[in-house]
């Protein structure tokens, strides 16, 4: 009887060890695969949304007149030329009585055309006059396509500081 109990105990122990060392990694792998499937499903949903957006935009573009297409094509330069971008922003700022004090760029990656560049620009002006509204309007109506995405203000009687986050576009 003792020998039978030992055999049963050994078989049970081997079964438990086999389950622990063989099945546990399989269960973990199955759980990881489930997570991967969920991630892939989210990516697929995002791709479908992007495709729907692109299709809608293409349909809107197809409805545009040739004149409007040429006008928009002119607003988006062929290449990102940071120096001309800085010069253009600085000129617009100076025309509004604002000094461009710092600028940084962040290009987006991907295959979207037109490509997007995010611009963080710091401006300042002196005096009680607050030309920020004129600056934003001038940027939004510039030859190049600029979108003002965010603004931060620090206003006082002697000096006004502004930080604008802009987006601009280029083709290649």
C-alpha angles and dihedrals in degrees: 000000000000089000091051091050090051091051092048091047091049092049091049091047091049090048091051092047091047090049093047098045099034108030099036093064089046091052091048091049090049091052091049090050090051089053090048091051090051091050091048090049090052091048090049091051090049090049090051090050090049091048091050091049092048091048091049091048092048090051090051090047091050089055092055121102118248089248092058091046091054091047093053093043088056091053093058114065122218096241138019106257105180094190093056089044090054091046092050094048091045092050092049090049094048091050087057094047094255128126120223102223103172139001136184133182134214117187119205119230126225140073099282115130122237093041119219131229121193115214126199107196129180119205134178137192133187127232136022093296109102109207096173094108090053090047093052091046091049091050092049091049097043125123089253119062110256125171118197104220102170140005133196122190134198107182130180137148097271106031136017121202123195132185116196128188108208135179124213132173141222133182105230 
